[in-house]
């Protein structure tokens, strides 16, 4: 019985050695697959729709700020670069510059001074005037009709939106006269 077990163990060891040798021999003699079926190690392919989504993200951000400022929308780049990645970079720069302009209205310090004497940005005092610059409904309809229809009265607008509505009134020739008393306190008239 002992002899049979030794013989079985020896056969099993021989079989393992033979299979290992055959696998090594096959690995050494198997040719490499053709060049075109090699796995690619470059960056993953970015589809056209993904590039367009990135461009659209910056275009829409640009348009948001241009609408706030009451400026015409930039629909297309003047001299678009040929590569989509370069277009993305240009639109990103345009969006950044437009955001910077929007956050800095031309008379920002003057509007902040008027606000200091008028009221809280989210104030509805019940006297027919709304927001931090105390704008009446006629003023809001004329200089920010989109905001009025979308968000309601000026007490629901951001301070930046209120300042840009006032800036549109200023540019139309009204100056700081819609705020006669507070403009005087600020030395504006």
FIBAVO-235377 format. One line per field, with one value per residue (C-alpha): residue number from 1; y, x, z. Coordinates in steps of 0.05 Angstrom, whole numbers, plus 5000, padded with zeros to 4 digits. Last residue first. Layout:
residues N
num: c(NUM|...)
Y: c(Y|...)
X: c(X|...)
Z: c(Z|...)
end
This chain:
residues 189
num: c(189|188|187|186|185|184|183|182|181|180|179|178|177|176|175|174|173|172|171|170|169|168|167|166|165|164|163|162|161|160|159|158|157|156|155|154|153|152|151|150|149|148|147|146|145|144|143|142|141|140|139|138|137|136|135|134|133|132|131|130|129|128|127|126|125|124|123|122|121|120|119|118|117|116|115|114|113|112|111|110|109|108|107|106|105|104|103|102|101|100|99|98|97|96|95|94|93|92|91|90|89|88|87|86|85|84|83|82|81|80|79|78|77|76|75|74|73|72|71|70|69|68|67|66|65|64|63|62|61|60|59|58|57|56|55|54|53|52|51|50|49|48|47|46|45|44|43|42|41|40|39|38|37|36|35|34|33|32|31|30|29|28|27|26|25|24|23|22|21|20|19|18|17|16|15|14|13|12|11|10|9|8|7|6|5|4|3|2|1)
Y: c(7306|7248|7273|7210|7248|7281|7214|7193|7250|7249|7174|7171|7228|7185|7190|7189|7189|7118|7098|7113|7073|7014|7021|7018|6952|6930|6948|6909|6847|6852|6858|6793|6798|6779|6850|6875|6849|6782|6732|6716|6772|6826|6799|6802|6871|6901|6974|6994|6945|6955|7031|7026|6978|7024|7016|7022|7013|6956|6923|6947|7011|7014|7035|6964|6963|6905|6896|6841|6887|6924|6998|7066|7102|7049|7028|7097|7087|7016|7043|7097|7045|7001|7056|7018|6950|6904|6833|6835|6856|6798|6749|6773|6765|6694|6674|6700|6663|6598|6609|6615|6552|6511|6536|6514|6444|6443|6457|6506|6570|6615|6686|6728|6675|6661|6679|6735|6761|6835|6871|6884|6871|6812|6786|6789|6752|6694|6695|6683|6626|6597|6601|6570|6509|6505|6497|6440|6406|6414|6377|6321|6318|6313|6251|6248|6187|6160|6181|6136|6065|6028|5953|5917|5895|5941|5916|5843|5794|5772|5702|5641|5604|5628|5624|5555|5529|5558|5526|5460|5462|5476|5419|5370|5389|5382|5314|5289|5309|5272|5211|5211|5217|5160|5116|5133|5117|5051|5031|5046|5000)
X: c(4480|4527|4551|4530|4479|4455|4445|4407|4358|4347|4346|4314|4362|4425|4433|4368|4403|4389|4457|4434|4371|4411|4459|4399|4378|4451|4454|4391|4417|4482|4444|4408|4335|4276|4269|4268|4198|4183|4235|4221|4173|4210|4278|4258|4227|4291|4296|4225|4184|4230|4224|4149|4146|4184|4258|4284|4358|4366|4302|4231|4191|4115|4112|4107|4179|4198|4272|4317|4375|4364|4348|4359|4417|4471|4439|4456|4529|4531|4503|4557|4612|4586|4582|4612|4584|4639|4612|4586|4653|4688|4636|4646|4721|4714|4662|4706|4767|4726|4701|4773|4795|4737|4751|4824|4801|4756|4815|4803|4807|4746|4759|4699|4671|4597|4532|4560|4496|4480|4489|4436|4487|4447|4436|4512|4525|4479|4503|4575|4554|4514|4575|4620|4575|4562|4636|4641|4579|4607|4670|4628|4585|4647|4670|4731|4773|4811|4884|4935|4953|4918|4911|4948|4899|4929|5000|4985|4983|5050|5072|5063|5130|5152|5084|5072|5139|5124|5056|5084|5138|5087|5043|5101|5124|5054|5046|5112|5092|5026|5061|5110|5053|5015|5079|5091|5019|5023|5087|5057|5000)
Z: c(4867|4885|4952|4990|5032|4968|4934|4996|4989|4914|4902|4832|4817|4816|4741|4703|4635|4612|4640|4711|4702|4676|4735|4783|4752|4757|4831|4846|4810|4849|4915|4898|4880|4924|4955|4884|4870|4838|4816|4743|4723|4762|4741|4668|4674|4704|4685|4667|4708|4768|4765|4759|4818|4865|4880|4952|4937|4986|4964|4953|4954|4957|5031|5058|5081|5037|5053|5025|5010|5076|5073|5042|5075|5067|5001|4973|4994|4965|4900|4898|4912|4855|4803|4744|4766|4792|4800|4728|4701|4737|4712|4641|4646|4674|4621|4565|4592|4597|4526|4502|4539|4512|4441|4451|4469|4408|4361|4304|4345|4340|4315|4337|4384|4376|4412|4455|4486|4483|4550|4604|4659|4687|4616|4603|4668|4650|4578|4599|4645|4587|4541|4594|4603|4528|4514|4565|4536|4466|4486|4515|4452|4409|4447|4491|4476|4536|4543|4509|4531|4475|4482|4425|4371|4318|4328|4312|4371|4398|4375|4421|4426|4495|4527|4498|4525|4593|4594|4572|4625|4680|4654|4654|4724|4751|4717|4744|4814|4807|4781|4839|4889|4857|4860|4932|4949|4913|4949|5017|5000)
end
